[in-house]
């Protein structure tokens, strides 16, 4: 299923946020897992891919910059799986990871804003 590629991207994005403040903390991985377990849009057995990718990137000490570039590229490739609700859920997940260890840094805030901008370009909000 190609939709799994989007779950992979969510793992990359979560890793980017966790790593950008200097290192991945246990609380950040726990926050990711909690969001994947509790959010209705993420309650999918395939969503475990996001957590696995996060852990693989961490075990290979990927830089947050490289992970971010890959994630944005992957978002563009798999934009057809995005919905407005999923856009919001992704940002909520990233916010949760950022807040889970010592609050959000300026870099984490900037990265989340960057993801929001990219998501908006890929799937603009409906005109009200």
Helices and strands as residue ranges (DSSP letters): H 4-20, H 26-38, G 45-47, H 48-59, H 64-77, G 79-81, H 84-99, H 106-122
